[in-house]
Amino acid sequence: MAQGSTPDKHDVQLRRSPKLQAFVLVFGLLGFFVTAIVTGLYPSDPSIGFVALFAYFALFGVSGSITIGVIVWLVIDMRSKKRMTVVRMERQSD
């Protein structure tokens, strides 16, 4: 590669973007625990049992809270795109 073919200065866009995995994990665990608490507040049907009832409601509680977490992540990600800054980087040779 020739030395003159690469420019010494670049404009780079910097932004702090949130991590999707963190939002999915936190909101999923939050939905799991809220579902466990709400299911435990009321007596369960003896023919069904607590575990089966909790598992059924956990499907909706966890998936619903993950959906809310992804929506919150999207809003924060859009806000981070608005706060993006452009920085000039220079190549240094030692």
DADA-V910830 format. One record per pair of residues at least 24 apart in sequence whose ideal C-beta (glycine too) atoms are under 7 Angstrom apart, sorted by the first residue. I is the first residue (numbers start at 1). J is the second residue. Records with the same first field share a line. If there is no record, write none. Layout:
BEGIN
I->J, J
END
This chain:
BEGIN
8->90, 91
9->88, 89, 90
10->89
11->86, 88
12->87, 89
13->84, 86
14->84, 85, 87
15->80, 81, 83, 84
16->80
17->77, 80
18->73, 76, 77, 80
20->73
23->69, 70, 72, 73
24->66, 69, 70
26->69
27->65, 66, 68, 69
28->62, 65, 66
30->65
31->61, 62, 64, 65, 66
32->58, 62
34->61
35->61, 62
END
